[in-house]
Amino acid sequence: MRLTVVGCSGSMSGPDSAASAYLVEARGPGEDGAERTWSIVLDLGPGAMGALLNHVDPRELDAVVLSHLHADHMVDLIGMQVYRRWHPDGPLPPLDVHGPAGTLERTRAVGGDDEDEDYSDVLTFRTLSTGTPVAVGPMTVEVFDAWHPVPAFGIRVTGPSEDGAGTVSLGYTGDTDSCPGQDAMAQGLDLLLSEAAFQEDRDEARGIHLTGRRAGELAVTGGVGRLVLTHVQPWTDKPTVLDEARSVYDGQVDLAAPGATWVL
């Protein structure tokens, strides 16, 4: 599998990055038996649709998976439906959109569309639930409860290693504070993509976001192979959250940046 950062700015698009969006790809057999690349986008926040065009033809996407329905993680679904409905080659086949309950209604509200608009010509909405894996080609997507002001999930993707020698896994926290669901999601991951929107000794509210330190603690609890910090807001000091994570986790810690890629 391969992870590419499309956008990683926290809570909004930033001066150097779109908001949350991550491309996960893996090679595997298609319906005709021939090997091809399967592609999933995790979240699709402000600016992400345009940035995605730098990495993949949206016609070739197989699924969008949404961690939750806050605007900074899903509003560019409207851009996706515009691309697919009004493409000059004609309407594109419906794309599976997996999200929390109410994803269709939330998308309709963002688009300002009438209640009879269901986007079914270009988007197929499917409801995620814990304990029910979703297969996307050679990849399996599982969701785990997060701790956030709205219903939210951490996402675990398991699939073939890039060299074909075995199975690998990556996890994405979405937006969350520390909680048992995230602990379960992180177990044994090869790579943990963790939000780190808050700073220790600055942000005291709980039940919203992780700090760099709490992201590091999650990596320790899960015994993960590598930690990548993301969802850092434009006003948050990146070296500070890196130092917080490294103070508790002695593995490799990276900071997400647009276009950065990790091969598993």
N, C-alpha and C positions, 0 to 999 in steps of 0.2 A: 504494500500500500504506500501511497504517497500523500502527504499533507501539504497544501499550499495555502498561505495566508492571502486572502483576497482583501479583507479589511479587518482592522483590529482596534480601532479607536473606541474607547469606552463611553457609553451613554449618548454619544452623538458622533457624527463624522468629525474628523479633525483636520488640521492644516496639512497633514502628510498622509492621511489614511481615511478610507471609508470606514463606516461602522462595521460591526461584527459580520463576518462571512468567511467561511473556510471550505476549501475544496478538498475532498477526499477521493482518490482515484485508485483503482486496482484493475489488474488484467485478469480476465477470465472468459470462459466460453459464452458466446451469445446464444440466442434462440436457435440459430442455424448451426450451432456447434463450432463456428469459427471464433478464434480468440479475438477479443476486443477490449477496449478500455471502458470500464464502468465508472460513472461519476456521480458523486453526491455533494450537494452544498449544504453545510450546516449553518443555518441562519442567513438572513438576507437583509441587512440593515441599510440605513441611508447611504447612498453612494455606491453600494455594493454591486448593483446591476451593471453600472458602467465599468467598474473595476474588473468585474468578472469577464468582460469581453477581452481582456488582456490575457486570459489564461485558458479559456475553453469556449467553443462555440455553444451557446445555450441550447441550440437544437440537439446537441449530443448529450445533454444532461439526462440522468435517469431518475433523480429524485431531489427534492428539497426537504430537509428535516429541520424543524424549528424547535429551539429549546424552550421558548415562551413567547408571549405575544406583546411584550413591550415594543414600542415603536422602533427603538434602536436596533432591534433584532429581526424585524419583519416587514417594514414598510415598502421595501423594494420588490415585494411580491407583485405590486401593481405594475412596476416596470417590467417584470417578467411576463405578466399577462398581456401587456401592450406589445411586447416583442413577439410573443407567440401568436397573438391574434392578428396583428397587422403587418407581419413580415411580408416583404414583397413576393416571396415564393408562395404565398398563401398561408392560411392558418396552419400552425404546426400541431402535431399530435399532442393530446393532453399529457401534462407532466404531473407525476405524483407529488403532492405536497403533504407531508406528514407533520402534524402539529398537535398541540393540546386541543381539547374540546373547545369549540367556538372559533376555530381558525377562519372558516369561511365568513362568519359574521364580522369578525375583526377586519378581515381583508376588505369586505364590502364597505365598512365604515371608513377605512383609509381612502378607498377609491371614491367615496361619495356617491356610490351607486345605489340604485333602487333595490328593493327586496327581491325582485324577480331575477336579479343578476346573480348567477351562481358560477360563472366562469367555466362551466363544464366543457365548453368546446376546447379549452386550452389548459385547464388546471383540474386535477382530480384531488379533492381534499380527503385525507384519511386521518383518523384520530389515533394518536399515540396513547399507549397505556403501559404501565409497568408490568413486567412479566410476560409481555407479548412481543417477541422479537419480530423484526421486519427484515426480509431478505431483499437485497438489491444486488443482483448478479452474484458474485462470489463473496460479497460482504454481508455481514449480519449486524443490524442496528438494534441496540437495546437501550431503553431509557430508565432512569432512576430518579426518584423524587429529589427535588432541590428545595432549599429554604430561601424564599424570595417573596415579595409582597403579592405576587400573582402566581397562579399555578405554573410550575416550571420544572424542567427536567435537566439532569446531566445525561450526556449521550455517550455511549460506548460503541465503537465500531471495530469489529473483528473481521480479518480477511487475510488473503495470502501475502506472504512477504514478497518484496520486490524481486528477490532472487529465486523465488519459487521453492525455497527450502522448507517452508513451514508456515505457521499461522502467527500473525502479529495482531496487536490490539492498540488502539488509541482511545483516549477519553477526553471529552470536552465538558467542562463544568456548566456551560451556560452562565447565567447569573445566579449566585447562591452565596449563602454563608455556610459555615461548616455544619454538617448534618450526617446522620447515618446513611442516607441514600447516596451521598457523594462518596462516603467511605467505601460503600459496596461497589460503586461504579469504578473506583480507582484501583481495585485489587489486581495486582500483577500486570498493570499496563506497561507496554513498551514506551509509550509517550503519553504524558498528561498535559493537555492544553487547558490551563487554568486561568480564570479571571483573577485579577489582582487590582481591583478598582479602589480599594481603601488603603490607607496607611495607618500603621500602628501609632498610637498617641495623637492622632488627628481626627479620625473618624470613629466615633463611639457607638453609633447605631448598630444594632444587630439584626439579623434576619434579612439582610439586603445583599451584601457583597463580602468577598474575602479580602484580606490584606495579603501582602507578599508573604508574611510569616505564616498565615493560616494556609495559604497555597502550598508552602513548603511543608507544613505539617501534614497536609493531605497526601503529598507525595511520599512522605515517610511512612504514613499509615498504610498506603497502598503498595509500598515496595516498588515504586515505578522506576523505569529505567532512565527516564529523562523528563524534565519539567520545562514547559514553555509558558511564560506569563503573557497574558493578553488582557484586552478590555481595560487598558490604562487610559484614563481620561486626559484631555489636553492639559489640565491643570495639575496633574499628579506627576511627581518627580520619578522618572523611570529608574535611575540608579538606586533610589531609596527602596522601591519595592523589590528590586533585584537583591539588594543587600539583606533585606528582611528574609527572603526565601532562602538565601544561601546561609543564613545564620542557623537554620535548623535542618536543611537538607544538603547532604554532601555530594549529591550527584550533579550531573550537568544541568545548569539552568540557563535558558535562553530567553530573550525577549522577542515576542512576535513583531514582525515588521511586514509591510505589504510586499508580496512577492517571495517572501522567505519560504523555503521548501525543506521538508524533512522526509527522508526515504526510510521506510521501515522494512 
